[in-house]
Amino acid sequence: MGGWGEKPGGKMAKSKTIFVCQNCGVESAKWIGRCPSCKEWNTYHEEIVAPPSSRETTFVQNLEKRKPELLDSIHADEHDRQKTGISELDRILGGGIVGGSLILLGGEPGVGKSTLALQLAIALKGQSILYVSGEESEEQISLRSKRMKDSNPQCYILSETDLENILTHAENIKPGLIIIDSIQTINNSMLESSAGSVSQVRECAAQLLKYSKITRTPIVLIGHITKDGTIAGPKVLEHIVDVVLYFEGDNNYVYRILRSVKNRFGSTSEIGIFEMVETGLKEIHNPSEMFINQHDEAISGISVAATVDGLRPFLIETQALVSSAVYGTPQRSSTGFDARRLNMLLAVLEKRAGFRLGAKDVFLNIAGGIKVNDPAIDLAILSAVLSSNLDIPIEREICFSGETGLSGEIRPVSRIEQRIREASKMGFSKIYISKYHRNISIKGLNIEVIPVGKIENLVRSLFS
């Protein structure tokens, strides 16, 4: 008879092999070309599953046993958070790290995940920190900390990949925070599969979650990113953690955006902006100053949009270049903005405003190297394209915030008052918005609000 357990002869059953989808974690007794759950191709890998051991399978099981408690007898402190010393990170987490929380930090290679984690370990002074690295040696981490020109005398560095050893050291040190870099390098000796496999990632994350909840120790897990932009490993990894953060950025630019995708203790609408410098990651408290270039002279094709990412308003510069198509077929190129939406806006300009752009090349760039999905920058993009096409500069004191519909109308956008206040704070004297906004309060703001309803009205107001 097959299966686990003791056979009639008194011998234990041997290990068996199964096939596991590396994308969603669904198991199969045989290899399948296409996963029936996530519909991905060639994601099934063979893994060895060992029978249960008679001894304790994990170090966590030796910890204090939990008992059921009445809901009314549980006392929870809403302000049981510890400040990280990094204000941009505190903003995303909802005010600080909650005790017993499990945080997953993902990002592309080289974006700065390990740098941010080490800065967090150094910034949390006054308590012991355990930084576990399965990818770097202690000497490599020490060299990186020296470049940051800061230190934490209570920061312990451990180069280890075995989960039981990590938890044993954690029990001896009793740190206030544990950082695991990365979860894909950690393995549980009770499993015969290799580190980074679905079963290893799932089991190690589950054991760290138990340890975190029992000891009230927050744990930060760093996760690798697949070519599709998702965190490597099973989707259950994102389900069991309390917070999922994505670190975004282009290696060709210095700016990085930390975005909250899941947060059980705060809002998922906040973002943090950093600048990669020689000493590490520098916080950007006023992103509007960084994304707006101060030009010495008026240049056509440049406009400023008042955008909102999550709950955070800031101003960003859009640059457009319109020129005659040299090679016959007009080019449409966009950096930091959806190219399909750009084509739609150009079609609206041609149909509703009468500008013939079908035989011209159009290039669009969002300054600073960041990607913007806010439809409120439509008005700024149209203004930049018109400015470049007519070769008429837009006044520096003007900014825009409005969405464009297919009929050429300027539609209202969310949080318009926040956008107007940000523009006023940055010294802009005029802002173009949709005339369909109602009950806007701008008392005390030194800025003129110009409502427009159609693209034709915008053209006449700007370039008449």
Secondary structure, DSSP 8 states (H G I E B T S, - for coil): --SSSB-TTS-B---EEEEEETTT--EESS--SB-TTT--BS-EEEEEE----SS-S-GGGGS-------GGG----TT-EE--S-HHHHHHHTSSEETT-EEEEEE-TTSSHHHHHHHHHHH-TTS-EEEEESSS-HHHHHHHHHHTT---TTEEEEE--BHHHHHHHHHHH--SEEEEE-GGG-B-TT--S-TTSHHHHHHHHHHHHHHHHHHT--EEEEE-B-TTSSBSS-THHHHHSSEEEEEEE-TTSSEEEEEEEEETTS-SS-EEEEEEETTEEEE-S-HHHHHS---SS--TTEEEEEEEETTEEEEEEEEEEEEE-SSSS--EEEESS-HHHHHHHHHHHHHHS----TTEEEEEEETTS-----GGGHHHHHHHHHHHHHT----TTEEE--EE-TTSBEE--TTHHHHHHHHHHTT--EEEEETT--S---TT---EEEEE-BHHHHHHHHH-
